[in-house]
Amino acid sequence: QVQLVESGGGLVQAGGSLRLSCAASGRTFSSKNMGWFRQTPRQEREFVAAITWSGGSTVYSDSVKGRFTISRDNAKNTVYLQMNSLKPEDTAVYYCAAAAAGRLLITTTTPYTNWGQGTQVTVSS
C-alpha cells in the first residue's frame, strides 16, 4: 500500500496562495487515482479535488473550482494542490488520499484506501 505524507500547509492571508504537496512511497503511486480532502473539527471530511492516475482527468468541488488546481508528477511520486485566492472558509486540515485507478473519479471518501496525516491550512481574514 502506498504511504502518503502531506506538506505545504501554513498560515496565509485571504487572497494569498499555497501549494500543498503529497509525497508517496512505494511503486504503486502511478496506478492510483489521487484526491484531496479537507476537514474542520465540526465538519465531516469534504472532497476538494481528484485526479486520475494518468493526470488526464480532474474534478473539483464547486467551492474551489477556478481557484485550486490539482496535478501530479508520477516520476516524483507526488501530487500537488495549488491553492489560489484563498478564503477564510478554506481553513481546514487538508488530506491527501489514494484510490484504485479507474476511468471515473469518485468524490466520496469510500474508495480512497490510503490517507496521509494531513496538513493544516489557515487563512486569515
HELIX and SHEET records of a PDB file:
HELIX    1   1 PHE A   29  SER A   31  5                                   3    
HELIX    2   2 ASN A   74  LYS A   76  5                                   3    
HELIX    3   3 PRO A   88  ASP A   90  5                                   3    
SHEET    1   A 4 GLN A   3  SER A   7  0                                        
SHEET    2   A 4 LEU A  18  SER A  25 -1                                        
SHEET    3   A 4 THR A  78  MET A  83 -1                                        
SHEET    4   A 4 PHE A  68  ASP A  73 -1                                        
SHEET    1   B 6 GLY A  10  GLN A  13  0                                        
SHEET    2   B 6 THR A 119  SER A 124  1                                        
SHEET    3   B 6 ALA A  92  ALA A 100 -1                                        
SHEET    4   B 6 LYS A  32  GLN A  39 -1                                        
SHEET    5   B 6 GLU A  46  ILE A  51 -1                                        
SHEET    6   B 6 THR A  58  TYR A  60 -1                                        
SHEET    1   C 4 GLY A  10  GLN A  13  0                                        
SHEET    2   C 4 THR A 119  SER A 124  1                                        
SHEET    3   C 4 ALA A  92  ALA A 100 -1                                        
SHEET    4   C 4 TYR A 112  TRP A 115 -1                                        
END                                                                             
